[in-house]
Amino acid sequence: MLTREHGIAEYKDGRIIPDRLTTGRHGHYRDYAQAMLEAYRQGRGNTRRNLHRQVALIFIEEDDCPSRRIEAFCKLLDDASTFSRDPKGEAAKLRRKVFRLSAPSHPLVQEADRLFEHTEQQTKERIAAELGTDWGEIEDALFADVMEFHSLLSFPGYDEDAAALLSRYNVAQVQVALYWATEMVIWADQDFKTILRYIKLAGLLHRIRRIRPGAYEIKLDGPASLLRKTRRYGAAMARLIPKLLACHGWRMKARVQTPRQGFEVSLALSSEDGLSSPLSAPSEFDSGVEEAFARKWGEQPREGWRLIREGEVLHKGQKVFVPDFVFEHEDGRRVIMEIVGFWTEGYLKEKVQTLREFREHHNILLAVGEAGAERISGLPEGTIFYKSALLIKDVLARLTQEETVKGMN
């Protein structure tokens, strides 16, 4: 990600508007992006400093490109590169050796005279001879531990795609703006199981409120925010953005502090704003078993039961459970079903414990892969076992047994 020093934003009407390159105004930037990528693709062996100079030269005649934008491009290109490192401190050892060998010849001059007899060139040649190499190699290695002198080893980034680099820049500027965020609210009616998983991985506290069937409001902050307003979790919210952009059916609003003490602005974003994620879109289904079952069931009701994909979010405190399917009967009954396919013993035990916590107030049906399931005790009564595929007739048999449904309450 970019650092705070790379951030460019405009403040307007209580909003923060991150810098964004658009096709209409910045269409010519595609050529700049292609040139930057080419500089890095052909730059193997060049130092970071030289590569940055090449990028700056690309924009030398561009009036609409502040220095921060150039520096941001360099940071994004560097992040997608592999540079040499000096983990064993060889450069520092070499410097000490070179300085020690050159000390008797100081002061060095370009041309010798009666007072100063040691020239820089002669001293370099003498040191190179004593070290058994040429001075060019010594010079390359002398400051290899300094970041700007790291040399480029490879550049696999952006798939040689100029549009990908420009897109990454736009997303990165949104992320920088969120470094100062104190709270984020997400409204989601699609992909909320994936969104919740990303939120959990980000280590953010979340409070969930159901707005309407299939739509939820999720408020995000962190533990310290319970005591005081803090920007401590802004970086975690920023890291969430590329993952959020890979999902569908959401909008977001964040409260962001400004450099002016006590003054806050808002940042709004949605899945329809045209920003692209470097990540792939989440799969609609967690497993082939779920996908096959949903496609066979179809969109039409069966015996009065309609199938809804991830149509419910159950939460208790910070524990969240998004079951795979919800069956809704035309008479208003709702039964939740969770499918467990490939699993470990520990995973299945944890899943069963989660279901127990929520079964008090919800009708939950569990389907478990048959292989090895007999070794697990404590599976709920009425669990459906399947071999390679979950059969519709087995599920309907459980759903249409009124006493089974009542027994789930």
N, C-alpha and C positions, 0 to 999 in steps of 0.2 A: 504494500500500500504506500501511498504518498505520505509525507510527513506534514505537520502543520505549516511548515515554511513554504510548501508548494501550493497551498490553498488559495484559490481565487474565487471570490463571491461578491454578489451585489446584495445590498439590503434595501428592500422596498416594501412599503405598506405593511410592516410587521412581519415580513417574510425574508428568508435568506435564499438567494437564488445562486446556486453553484455555477461556475463557469461551464459552458457547454458549447461544443462545436456542432453546428448544424449544417445540413446539406446546402441550404440556401445561401447562408452567409460564408461558410467555410468549405465549400465544395473543393476549392483548390488545395485544401490541406491534404487531400488524398495523395497528391504528388509529393508533398513534403514528407508524408508518412512513408511513402514508398522509398524515398531517398534515405530516410533515417534507417529503415529496415535494411536497405542495401549496404549502408555504411557499417552496420553491425554484422551483417552476414559476411561481408568481405573483410571484416576487421580483426580476424583472428591474429593474436600476437600484439595488437595495439593496446596501449594503456587506456585505462578508464578516462584519464585526462584528455588524451588525444581524441578519443571517440566523442567526448562531450564537445570538444572544439569543432569537430566535424559537423555535429548536429547544430551548433550555433551558427556555423557558416551557411547551412541550408536555409536559415531564416534571415540571413543578413540583409536582404532587401524587402522583407515583409514588415510592413508598418503595424499590422494588427497581430502582433505576437509579443506580449510582455515577456520579460526575462523569466518570470516565474513559470510561465507556460513551457518555455524551452527546458528549464530545469526539471519540470514535472515529466516531460517526455523522456529526458535522460534517465530519471529515476525508474520509470516504467520499463524502459529498455534494459537497464541494468538488472532489474528484478527478474527479467526473463533470460538473463545471461548467466554463464558460468565463468567466473574469473579465477585466476590463480591466487593462491593464498600462501602464507609462510608460517604454518602452524608451529614449526620447530625453531623459529627464530633465527634462521640461517642468515637473513639479511642483516640483522643486528651484529651477528658474529663477523660477517664479511666487512661491515663498516669499521668495526674496531680494528680489524686486521689491516685494512687499507689505510686508515688514519695513522696507525702505528708505523707502517712502512713509509708513509709519506712525510711523517713529522721531521726526520733529519734534513729534508730538502727544502723546508719552508724558510722564507717565503718563495712561492713559485711565481714565475713571470712568463710572459709570452715569448720574449726574446732575452737571451742571457747578455749580461754586460759585466763590467769589472766588479760591481757590488753584488749583483744577484746572478749567480751562475747556474741555478737549477731552473729549467723550463718546465712548464706544465706537461708538455708532450713527452719529453724525455722521462719525466718521473712516472707518467702513466705507463710508458713502455717498460720501464724497469720493474714496476710493481706487477704488471701483467706477466713478465718473464718469470718473476719469482713465484707467482701463483700458478704458473703453467697454463695460462689461457690468454685470450686476447682481451683488450680493454672493453670492447663492445659488450661482451658477455658479462664482464664485471659491472659495467654501468647499468645494464638491464636488471641485474640482481641486487644492486646496491640498496635500493629503496623498495624492494618488492613487498615489504610489510606495510607500506603506506597505501591507503585506499586508492588514491588517485593514480598510483603507479601500478596497481594490479593490472595484469594483462589478460585480455579476453581469450578464453579457451574454446568456448562454443556459444552459439546463439540459436537455440531451438525455438524461440518464442514467436507467438502470433501466427504461426503457420504461413509465414511470408505474406500475410494479408494486411494491407494498409488499413482497411476498414476496421479490422479487429483492434489495431492499435488506437485508432481514434475513438472507438467505442469504449475501450478500456480507460482512456483518459476521462471521458464523460462520467463513467461510473466512479472512478477514483476521486474526482472532485466532489461528488456527493458524499463519499465516505469521509473525506477531510472535513466537510461541514458538520458531520455528525460527531466528530471528536469532542465537540462542546455540548452534545445532547445530554439532557437530564431525564428525559422520558420519551418513550415511543409508544404509539398506539397503532395497532394493525387491525384492519377489518378484512376478514377473509370469508369467501363463500366457495372457494375451490382450493385444492391442494393443502388444506389446513393440517392434515396429518404430517405432511412433509415440513410445513412451516413450523409446526410445534416441535418437531424433531430438531430442526436447525436452532430454534430458540433455546432448547434444552442444552444442546452442544455448546452454545455461546455462553452458558453459565448465567443467564439472565432470569430474574424472577418474573413470573407472569401471572396475571389475573385474568380469568376468562369469563366473559358474559355472553350468553346466547341472545342474539338480536331477534332472530326468526329461525325457523327450521333450516338447518344447513348453513347458517351465517353466524359468525362469532366476532366479538371484539376482544382483542388481546392487548392488555397493557403491560409494558415491559419496563423494568428498572432493575435495581440490584439491592442487596441487603443494606448497604449504607444509606440508601435513599429513605429507609424507614425512619431514620433519625434526622436527616438533614438533606437538603437539596445538594446534589453532587454531580459532577461531570465524570465521575470515576468509571462509569460504564459506557461512556460514549464510544470508546474504541471497540468494545464488544458489539455495540449496535452497528458500528461502521462495517465490521467484518461480516455482519449478517446480510448486508445489502446485496452482494453478488448472488448469494443463495436465494434470497427473496426474489430477485429478478428472474431467476430460473423457474419460478412458480407462476401460476395463473390465478386470476380472480381475487385480487387483493388491492387494498390501498393503505397508505401509511401516512401518519403525521407525527412529527417529532417536535419537542420543545428544545430550543437550542439557545444557550447563553451566548452573548456577544462580548467582545473585549470591553465594552462599556459596562461597568459594574451595575448589576441589578437589572439589566435590560435584556429581555428575551425576545426571540423571534421564532417563527415556525418554519418547518421544512416539510413540504407535502410531496408525495410520490405515489405512483400506482403502477400496476402491471401494464397499463395502457399508455404510458408516457414515452415509449419508444426507446428506452434504454435496454441494452442487450447484456446478458450475463455471459461471462466466459465459461460458465458451467452448463452442462447439458440439462435439459428440462427433466424434471423427475418422472420416473415411470409411473404410469397410471395405476399399476398393480404391483404389490410387493412380491408376488410369486406367480408362476405359471398356473398353479392350481386355482388361485383366485381368478385370474384372467379367464381361464377356460370355463369356470363355473359361471361367471358373470355373462359371458358371451352365449353360453347355452341357455341360460335363464331368459335372456332377452329383455326388452323394454316393456313388454306387456305383462299384466298380472297373471299369476298362476294360482288357481283356486282362491282368488281374492287377495293373494299376497303380491305386493309390488316390491321389487328389489331396489334398494338405494345404496350406492357406493359411498362408504365413509360418511354416512348421513348423520352421525351423532358424535359429539365430543363429551366424554365423561371426565369430570375433574373433581378432585378432593384435595384441597390445599394445593401443593405443588405437584401432586401426582396426577398425571393426565393419561387417559386411555381413549384412543380413537379406534373403535372396532372396525373390522373390514367391511361389514355390511349391516344394513338395517332392513328388516322386513316389516312393511307397513300393510296391515289388512284394511280392507274397505270399511270394516266396522270400527276402526280406530285403534285396534291393538298394534303394538310395536314389539318386535323381538330383535334383539341384537345378536349377530353371529360373528365369532372370531375364528379364523382358520389358522391352524398351526401346521406347517409343513415340515421343512427340514429344521431340526432342533437338537439341542443338547439337553441332557437331563436337567441341568441347572436352569436353562432357559425355560423349559416347560414348567418346572416348579414355580418359577417366578411369575410366569404367565397365569398359572392357576391361582396363585395368591392374589394377583391383581384382580382377577375375575371375582374372587370371593369378596373382595372389598367393595365391589360395585354391584353385586347381585342383590343386595338388600333392597335396592330401589329400582332395579332394572331387570327385565327379562333377558338373560344372556344364554346363548347356545354356543357350545364349543365343538369344533370339528378338528380332529387330530389325526395325523398320518399314522397308519396302522403299525408300521415297522418300529418295533421296539417299545410301543406305547404300553404294552402289558407289564413292562418293568416299572412303570410309574404308578404309585398308589395315590389315592386322593383326587382322582379326576371326577368332575361333577357328574351326578347322575344324569343320564340322557345325552352324554357325550357321543357324538357321531364319529365313527372310525371309518377311514377310507384308505384305499391302497394307492393307486397312482392318480386317481381323479375323484373328486367329490361329486356324488351322484345327486341329481335333483330330486329323485324319488325318495331318497333317504332324508333329505332336508324337509321336504313336504310332509313326510310321515311324522316328523317331530313337530312341525308347525301346526298341523291339523289335529294333533292330539291335545284336546282342551285341558286334560288333566296335567299334561306335561307342561303346558304353558303356565297354568296356575301354580304348578310346583316350582316354577322358576322364580316366583315372586318372593 
